Amino acid sequence: MRVRARHRRASVVLLTVAFVATACGADAATKDARRKPTRRTTTTSTTTTTLPPTTTTAPFVGLRPGDSGPAVATLQGQLAALHYDVPAADGNYGDGTMQAVMAFQKVHGLGRDGVAGPQTLARIAAPSTPAPLVPAGGATRVEVDVARQVLFFYKGGSLFRIVAVSTGNGARYCVGSRCASAVTPGGSFKVRGKVNGWQTATLGRLYKPSYFNGNVAIHGSLSVPGGPASHGCVRVPMSSADWIYTSLPIGIAIYVLNGPHIPPPFGPETPSLTPDQNQTPGDTATSTTTTVPPTSTTTTVPPTSTTTTTTVAPVL
């Protein structure tokens, strides 16, 4: 009995020790947990917004077709003083002023748009006078620079006017069974024939042509762009065509520089010098053909008049 009692006391002691150990262990773990807080991982989300590029258009500084006022009149006066062909210093930026600006741009190697932008205006303020191409060519003469697409008119030994022109574009073209290249041949020539008014030629209508090399002429045109565009003739603006026609008498010297030394398109043909009866400006010709059908002894049929509109090729 005593042995059993001892065993029971020993068991109680062991249980007490285990309980105390467990309690101490739990208390230590709790203290460790308090002493070492749990680390938390925080994820931050960043949103990037991409803004579209902003395009800013700088305001136009200068003068252009359609403008009017004192600034345009000043520009016209400056160009006229430099011998560029401005019809009148009226303060209106019309086709004549645009062509004069384009002629200036051609001479000075600027963009050929006829708009007096900052670069063109700056150059007009500090210009240079082009040197003669044929100094001993005669007191009154015409120099056509194919490379720069300008015409220089000398009068009394001095530069009188500079005019924008458009010469042969170099393209291959055919009329019927004959073909040629659209070039303006270089060389020394003289005016051989003139037509005072609109004239319909094989390739289109010309205004007041002055023929100097076969069928190649200096003539007015409704289309004088910044570069070569003709079939071989020298186109001048309509704003310059009248005074140029008057200033080019038969026999005046015409020098074509920087063009190929070849025969003119279709050879040295002698052009017609007959003006059109219809002097309405334009690049189309209207012809009226009267057709009379056969008549019988019993029925008389009145003549029928038919009007046909024919579109001719672009002007030379």
Helices and strands as residue ranges (DSSP letters): H 2-35, H 70-81, H 95-107, H 118-125, E 141-145, E 150-155, E 158-164, E 172-175, E 178-181, E 187-190, E 193-194, E 198-201, E 204-213, E 216-221, E 234-237, H 238-247, E 253-257, E 284-291, E 304-311
